[in-house]
């Protein structure tokens, strides 16, 4: 895998041990084209795996990226993949629910890439909304299997776009006020 854009374009990223389904290059390029300018924004990468999406965000101008990954075996790979990133990355090896429940921060962009078999996706969306993790004009993106039924609204979060890439889909949410 390689970083597809920004100041770290072309840098290689390795895959960690264990079960992982890295975001395809084409999908990542499309995701960041849709998100547009990230300069100065905060970015939360939940279920970060290799960290490739979070590194893409920093590469494209995000001022702070928090990567949350539960699988302790991926810790070394995450740190190695982020070793060339000069600043702005925080890696948290913890359960996503625990992180969401404890953080007081809000984020301009939240990217959620849970394992496809993970059944708690609507619950995570609901918890993010209840805890106010998405900033007022922020955007939330969730990566799911193409055939999976995904709600178009959860609390104040409303889906305004969806895109399909092979067997995957990205759903784009924002918060209604």
C-alpha positions in Angstrom: 0.0 0.0 0.0 1.1 3.6 -0.7 -0.1 7.0 0.4 -2.0 8.4 -2.6 -1.8 12.1 -2.1 -0.4 15.1 -0.2 3.1 15.7 1.2 3.7 11.9 1.9 2.4 10.8 -1.5 4.1 7.5 -2.6 5.3 6.5 0.9 4.8 2.8 1.5 2.6 1.5 4.3 2.8 -2.0 5.7 -0.1 -4.2 6.8 -0.2 -5.3 10.4 -0.6 -8.9 11.5 -4.1 -10.3 12.1 -7.3 -9.8 10.2 -7.2 -6.6 8.1 -9.0 -5.3 5.1 -7.0 -2.2 4.0 -8.9 0.6 2.2 -8.3 0.3 -1.5 -6.1 3.1 -3.1 -8.9 4.0 -5.5 -11.4 4.3 -2.7 -9.0 6.4 -0.6 -8.4 8.7 -3.5 -12.1 9.2 -4.0 -12.7 9.6 -0.2 -10.2 12.4 0.1 -11.4 14.1 -3.2 -14.9 14.2 -1.7 -13.7 15.4 1.7 -11.7 18.2 0.0 -9.4 20.5 1.8 -8.4 19.2 5.2 -6.0 22.0 6.1 -6.2 22.7 9.8 -8.9 20.1 10.5 -9.1 17.4 13.1 -9.5 13.8 12.0 -10.6 10.7 13.9 -9.8 7.3 12.4 -11.7 4.6 14.2 -10.7 0.9 13.7 -7.5 2.3 12.1 -5.8 -1.0 11.3 -2.6 -0.1 9.4 -3.2 3.7 9.9 -3.2 4.3 6.1 -6.4 6.5 6.2 -5.1 8.6 9.1 -1.7 9.1 7.5 -3.5 10.1 4.2 -5.4 12.7 6.3 -2.2 14.2 7.8 -0.5 14.0 4.4 -3.4 16.1 3.0 -3.2 18.8 5.7 -5.1 17.6 8.8 -3.6 19.3 11.8 -4.4 16.5 14.2 -5.3 12.8 13.6 -6.3 10.4 16.3 -6.1 6.8 15.3 -8.0 4.3 17.5 -7.2 0.6 17.2 -8.2 -2.1 19.7 -5.9 -4.9 18.4 -2.7 -4.6 20.4 -0.8 -6.7 17.8 -1.2 -3.8 15.3 0.5 -1.3 17.6 4.0 -1.9 16.3 2.9 -1.6 12.7 0.9 1.6 13.4 3.9 3.2 15.1 6.3 2.1 12.3 3.9 3.3 9.6 3.6 6.7 11.3 7.4 7.0 11.9 7.9 9.4 9.0 5.0 11.6 9.9 6.5 14.8 11.4 3.6 15.8 13.7 -0.2 15.6 14.3 -0.7 11.9 14.9 -1.9 10.4 18.2 -2.2 6.6 18.3 -4.6 5.1 20.9 -4.6 1.3 21.4 -8.0 0.9 23.1 -11.6 -0.2 22.4 -13.5 2.2 20.2 -16.4 2.3 22.6 -14.1 3.1 25.5 -12.4 5.9 23.5 -15.8 7.4 22.4 -17.1 7.2 26.0 -14.1 8.9 27.5 -12.9 11.6 25.0 -14.0 15.2 25.5 -12.7 16.1 22.0 -14.8 16.8 18.9 -13.5 16.2 15.4 -14.1 17.8 12.0 -13.9 14.5 10.2 -14.6 11.0 11.6 -13.7 8.0 9.5 -15.1 4.6 10.7 -13.8 1.4 9.2 -14.9 -1.5 11.3 -14.5 -5.1 10.4 -17.2 -6.0 7.9 -18.6 -8.7 10.2 -18.9 -6.1 13.1 -22.6 -5.8 14.0 -22.4 -2.6 16.2 -22.1 0.0 13.4 -25.4 1.8 14.1 -24.6 1.8 17.9 -21.3 3.5 17.2 -23.0 6.1 15.1 -25.5 6.7 17.9 -22.8 7.0 20.5 -20.8 9.4 18.4 -23.9 11.6 18.1 -24.8 11.4 21.7 -21.3 12.3 22.9 -21.0 15.2 20.4 -17.8 13.9 18.8 -18.6 15.4 15.4 -18.0 19.1 15.3 -20.9 21.4 14.2 -20.1 21.4 10.4 -18.2 18.1 10.6 -18.5 15.1 8.3 -18.6 11.4 9.3 -17.8 8.6 6.8 -18.4 4.9 7.5 -16.9 2.1 5.3 -19.3 -0.9 5.1 -20.0 -3.9 2.9 -21.9 -2.9 -0.2 -24.8 -5.2 0.5 -25.1 -4.2 4.2 -28.2 -2.2 5.1 -27.0 1.1 6.6 -29.4 3.6 8.3 -29.7 6.9 6.6 -30.1 8.7 9.9 -29.1 8.0 13.4 -29.9 10.7 15.9 -28.8 14.0 14.4 -26.6 12.2 11.9 -28.0 12.2 8.4 -26.5 10.5 5.3 -26.1 12.9 2.4 -24.1 10.8 0.0 -23.0 7.2 -0.6 -20.4 5.8 -3.0 -19.7 2.2 -4.0 -16.3 0.6 -4.7 -16.3 -3.1 -5.6 -17.8 -4.9 -2.6 -17.5 -1.8 -0.4 -19.6 1.4 0.2 -18.8 4.7 1.9 -21.7 6.5 3.6 -21.2 10.2 4.3 -23.0 11.8 7.2 -23.3 15.2 8.7 -25.1 16.5 11.8 -28.4 18.2 11.4 -28.9 21.2 13.8 
